[in-house]
Amino acid sequence: MRYAAIVDGLANEGARAWEIHARALSYRAQGRDVLVLSIGDPDFDTPRRIADATIERLRSGDTHYGWIDGGPDLKAAIAAYRRRHIGQDVGPENIAVTLGAQGGLFGAALCVAQRGDEVIVPQPVYVTYESVVRATGARLVDVPLRAERDFHLDAADIEAAVSPATRAVMINTPHNPTGAAYRRADLLALAEVCRARDLWLICDEVYSRTLFDGRAHVSPATFPGMAERTIVVDSLSKSHAMTGWRVGWTVGPAAFTRHMYHLGLALHYGLPSFIQSAVAAAFTEDFPEVEAMRARYEARRGRVCDALAGNACTRVVRPEGACFVMLDVRPSGLSSEAFSDRLLEEAGVSLLAGEGFGSAGAGFVRLSLTAPDAELDEALRRIDRFTRGLQG
């Protein structure tokens, strides 16, 4: 039987990047001593008050259909949270609640791009972006983030890639996988390109609450003339250790939000009602657990940088946010795929090869900071021993 061409396009290099992670989990299930640093799943618990509120809603019988794109109380709470933390004046009409940030990315792309269009994506980039763009029928145009700039955005590179077919630019800041937090000046320059060329900007801000060294998040949606052409994608997954809750949202023009409603009607018919009712509490106050997690990631970044500072086979790209560290493994003489494969087989540590994040990730591997301190320290010792063996 014949399948639609779209499904073949989803099985790309980004999807294959997860194979080493799956292999590591399989080894661990077999009882092998494997340290898994290949996924960004926080090792912390969801704040207790949010979990308790969910249990209370379940016990009260709140188990029926929920609002398609978020109930009015939840939308109002998200809008207030956005105004308080980002300074963008939005209302419930600008908010659509989605199945995690991934649902928001997919919906945003599907609403603004179609066959014959081009979407510019700086890369390396999170592994699902290519599939999201391909699902719309549009063509993804890679613009490499240069390693010599520590993977910071250069708006001139974006502008050079714009063609008459360009419909949107899709960015991620703070950035996964590199940890770069895009500078205000660079984002202002990108905003000028979007305004001048009449482009949508899809901005993934999932790590906006995980910044280091006192940095403040900069959202291009707050720039003059950008609110009407910017779609922000966000979630609680990383900031509140709620990856399994699948709570995300988009912020955009009211017309876009109406389209997201109809898309949600066709795709999932809304988040569970008890989750919608309970997670509104996550937006009403600044939980101390969120800051504690951010501080722990920043401390772990320091441990990685210190542990590998003198290693001749790797160079640490010091992240400014998110919960990952990119290691330049080109000095080892191995490709990133060979490095990650041998590291798992010979040292029992799983990292993701940079090629899975696009061609600009070649020569790099991504290490997650979401493992407990003791596991992270042991993984760093194993990486150091492995690379010293390569030198030998």
C-alpha positions in Angstrom: 0.0 0.0 0.0 1.1 3.5 -0.7 1.9 6.1 2.0 1.9 9.9 1.6 5.2 11.4 0.7 5.1 13.6 3.9 5.8 10.7 6.2 9.0 9.8 4.3 10.2 13.4 4.9 9.8 13.0 8.7 12.4 10.2 8.8 15.4 12.5 8.4 18.8 13.0 10.0 17.3 14.8 13.0 15.0 11.8 13.7 18.0 9.4 13.4 19.9 11.4 16.0 17.8 9.7 18.7 19.1 6.3 17.8 22.1 6.5 20.1 19.8 7.6 23.0 17.5 4.7 22.4 20.6 2.4 22.3 21.8 3.8 25.7 18.4 3.2 27.3 18.4 -0.3 25.9 21.8 -1.0 27.4 20.7 0.4 30.8 17.6 -1.8 30.7 19.9 -4.8 30.2 21.8 -3.9 33.4 24.8 -2.2 31.8 26.5 0.7 33.5 25.4 3.6 31.2 25.2 7.3 32.1 22.6 9.0 29.9 23.4 12.6 29.0 21.7 12.5 25.6 18.3 14.0 26.5 17.2 17.3 28.2 14.7 15.8 30.7 15.2 17.6 34.1 16.2 15.4 37.0 14.0 17.5 39.3 10.4 17.0 40.3 7.6 19.3 39.3 6.9 21.9 42.1 4.8 20.1 44.7 2.0 22.7 44.8 1.4 22.2 41.1 1.3 18.4 41.5 -1.0 18.7 44.5 -3.4 21.0 42.6 -3.6 18.4 39.8 -4.4 15.6 42.2 -7.1 17.8 43.8 -8.7 18.4 40.3 -8.7 14.7 39.5 -10.4 13.8 42.8 -13.0 16.5 42.2 -14.0 14.8 39.0 -12.4 17.3 36.6 -11.8 14.6 34.0 -14.0 15.6 31.0 -13.2 17.4 27.8 -11.1 20.5 28.3 -11.0 23.7 26.3 -9.6 23.2 22.7 -6.9 25.8 22.9 -6.9 26.6 26.6 -9.5 27.7 29.1 -10.1 31.4 29.8 -8.5 31.2 33.3 -5.4 29.5 32.0 -5.1 31.9 29.0 -5.5 34.9 31.3 -2.8 33.5 33.7 -0.4 32.9 30.8 -1.0 36.4 29.4 -0.4 38.0 32.8 2.8 35.9 33.2 4.0 37.1 29.8 3.4 40.7 30.7 5.1 40.3 34.1 8.2 38.5 32.9 8.7 39.7 29.3 7.0 43.0 29.2 4.7 42.2 26.3 1.2 43.4 26.6 -1.0 40.5 25.4 -4.4 39.1 26.3 -6.2 35.8 26.1 -7.0 36.4 22.5 -3.2 36.1 21.8 -2.7 32.8 23.6 -3.2 29.2 22.3 -2.4 26.3 24.7 -0.7 23.4 22.9 0.6 19.9 23.5 4.0 21.0 24.7 6.2 23.4 22.8 6.5 20.8 20.0 2.8 21.2 19.4 3.3 24.9 19.3 6.1 24.7 16.8 4.2 22.4 14.5 1.1 24.5 14.6 3.0 27.8 14.0 4.8 26.3 11.0 1.6 24.8 9.6 -0.3 28.1 9.9 2.3 30.3 8.0 4.1 28.0 5.5 3.1 25.8 2.7 4.4 24.1 -0.4 6.4 26.5 -2.5 7.5 28.5 0.5 10.9 28.6 2.2 11.5 28.8 6.0 15.0 30.0 7.1 16.3 28.1 10.1 19.7 28.9 11.6 21.5 25.7 12.5 22.6 23.6 14.4 19.1 23.5 15.6 16.9 21.2 17.7 16.3 17.9 15.9 12.6 18.2 15.2 12.7 21.6 13.3 13.4 19.9 10.0 10.5 17.6 10.3 8.2 20.4 11.3 9.1 22.5 8.3 8.9 19.5 5.9 5.4 18.6 7.3 4.1 21.9 5.9 5.5 21.1 2.4 7.8 24.1 2.6 11.6 23.9 2.0 13.9 24.4 5.0 16.8 26.8 4.2 19.8 26.2 6.4 21.8 29.2 7.6 24.9 28.0 9.6 25.5 29.5 13.0 29.3 29.9 13.0 31.4 28.2 15.7 33.9 31.1 15.8 31.0 33.3 17.0 30.1 30.7 19.6 26.9 30.0 17.6 25.5 33.5 18.0 23.0 34.7 15.4 24.2 37.0 12.6 21.3 38.8 10.9 23.4 39.5 7.8 23.6 35.8 7.2 19.8 35.5 7.5 19.2 38.4 5.1 21.6 36.9 2.5 19.4 33.7 2.5 16.1 35.5 1.9 14.5 34.9 -1.5 11.1 35.7 -3.0 9.9 32.4 -1.7 10.9 33.1 1.9 7.9 33.1 4.2 9.3 32.8 7.7 12.4 32.6 9.9 12.4 30.1 12.8 14.8 30.7 15.7 15.4 29.4 19.2 16.8 31.6 22.1 18.3 30.6 24.5 19.5 28.1 22.0 19.2 24.3 21.9 21.7 22.7 21.4 24.5 25.3 21.8 23.3 27.4 24.8 23.8 30.7 23.1 21.5 33.5 24.3 21.0 35.8 21.3 22.1 39.4 21.9 19.6 42.3 21.7 21.5 44.0 18.9 21.5 40.8 16.8 17.8 40.3 17.4 17.0 44.0 16.5 18.9 43.5 13.3 16.9 40.3 12.6 13.6 42.2 13.3 14.6 44.8 10.7 15.1 42.1 8.1 11.7 40.6 9.0 9.9 44.0 8.7 11.7 44.9 5.5 11.0 41.6 3.8 7.6 41.0 5.3 8.5 37.8 7.0 7.0 35.9 9.9 9.3 35.2 12.9 8.7 32.0 14.9 10.6 32.3 18.1 11.1 29.3 20.4 11.6 30.7 23.9 11.4 27.5 25.9 14.6 28.2 27.8 13.8 31.9 28.5 13.8 31.2 32.3 17.1 29.3 32.1 19.8 31.9 31.7 23.2 32.2 33.3 25.5 35.0 34.6 22.6 37.4 35.4 21.4 37.6 31.8 17.8 38.7 31.0 15.8 37.2 28.3 15.2 39.3 25.1 12.0 38.5 23.1 11.8 40.0 19.6 8.1 40.1 20.0 8.5 43.2 22.2 10.3 45.2 19.4 8.4 47.9 17.5 6.4 46.4 14.7 7.1 42.8 15.6 4.1 41.7 17.7 2.0 41.4 14.5 4.5 39.2 12.8 6.1 37.2 15.6 4.8 33.8 17.0 6.4 32.9 20.3 6.5 29.3 21.4 7.0 28.5 25.0 6.3 25.8 27.6 6.7 24.8 31.3 8.7 21.6 30.4 12.2 22.7 31.2 11.6 25.6 33.6 9.2 23.8 35.9 10.4 20.2 35.3 7.2 19.3 33.6 8.3 17.5 30.4 5.7 14.8 30.8 2.8 17.2 31.3 2.9 18.3 27.7 1.9 21.9 28.4 3.0 24.5 25.9 1.6 27.7 24.4 1.9 30.1 21.6 1.7 33.9 21.7 0.8 35.7 18.5 -1.7 37.9 16.7 -5.4 37.2 17.4 -6.0 35.9 13.9 -3.2 33.4 14.3 -4.7 32.2 17.6 -8.0 31.6 15.9 -6.2 29.4 13.3 -4.5 27.5 16.2 -8.0 26.8 17.6 -9.1 25.1 14.4 -5.9 23.2 14.2 -6.3 22.0 17.8 -9.8 20.9 17.0 -8.5 18.7 14.2 -5.4 17.4 16.0 -6.0 16.8 19.7 -9.2 18.4 21.0 -7.4 20.1 23.8 -5.3 19.2 26.9 -6.9 17.2 29.7 -9.2 19.4 31.7 -7.6 18.6 35.1 -4.2 19.6 33.7 -5.5 22.9 32.4 -7.2 23.7 35.7 -4.2 22.8 37.8 -1.3 24.3 35.8 -2.8 27.8 35.9 -1.3 27.9 39.3 2.2 27.6 37.7 1.7 31.1 36.3 0.4 32.9 39.4 3.6 33.0 41.4 7.4 32.7 41.0 8.1 29.3 42.4 11.5 29.1 44.3 12.0 25.6 42.7 12.3 27.2 39.3 15.2 29.5 40.4 16.8 26.6 42.2 16.8 24.5 39.0 18.2 27.4 37.0 21.0 27.9 39.5 21.8 24.1 39.6 22.2 24.1 35.8 24.5 27.1 36.0 26.6 25.3 38.6 26.7 22.2 36.5 27.9 24.2 33.5 30.8 25.3 35.7 31.6 21.7 36.6 31.7 20.7 32.9 33.9 23.6 31.9 36.3 23.0 34.8 36.5 19.3 34.3 37.3 19.5 30.6 39.4 22.7 30.6 42.7 20.9 30.1 41.4 18.2 27.8 43.3 18.2 24.5 40.6 16.3 22.6 37.7 18.6 23.3 36.8 22.3 23.5 33.9 23.4 25.7 31.6 26.0 24.1 30.5 27.8 27.3 26.7 28.1 27.3 24.9 31.2 28.3 21.6 29.5 29.0 19.4 26.4 28.4 20.6 23.0 29.9 23.2 21.8 27.4 26.9 22.1 26.6 28.3 21.7 23.2 31.7 20.0 23.0 34.0 20.6 20.0 35.5 17.1 19.4 37.3 18.0 16.2 40.7 18.0 18.0 40.1 14.3 18.8 40.4 13.4 15.1 37.0 11.7 15.2 33.7 12.7 13.6 31.0 13.6 16.1 29.1 10.4 15.2 32.2 8.3 15.7 33.0 10.1 19.0 29.6 9.6 20.5 29.3 6.0 19.3 32.7 5.0 20.7 32.1 6.9 23.9 28.9 4.9 24.5 30.4 1.6 23.6 33.8 2.0 25.4 33.0 4.4 28.3 29.2 3.9 28.9 28.3 7.6 28.3 25.6 8.7 25.8 25.8 12.1 24.1 24.1 13.3 20.9 26.2 13.7 17.8 26.1 17.2 16.4 25.1 16.1 12.8 21.6 15.4 14.1 21.3 19.1 14.7 22.3 20.0 11.1 25.5 20.1 9.1 26.8 23.1 11.2 26.8 20.7 14.2 29.4 18.4 12.6 32.4 18.0 14.8 30.4 18.7 18.0 28.5 16.6 20.5 25.8 17.8 22.9 26.0 17.0 26.6 22.9 17.5 28.8 23.1 19.1 32.2 19.9 17.3 33.4 21.7 14.4 35.2 22.3 14.4 39.0 25.6 15.9 40.0 27.2 12.6 40.9 26.3 11.1 37.6 27.5 14.2 35.7 30.8 14.1 37.6 31.3 10.4 36.8 30.4 11.0 33.1 33.0 13.8 33.0 35.7 11.4 34.4 34.8 8.8 31.8 34.9 11.4 29.0 38.3 12.5 30.2 39.7 8.9 30.4 38.2 8.1 27.0 39.8 11.1 25.3 43.2 10.5 27.0 43.0 7.0 25.6 42.6 8.5 22.1 45.7 10.6 22.7 47.6 7.5 23.7 
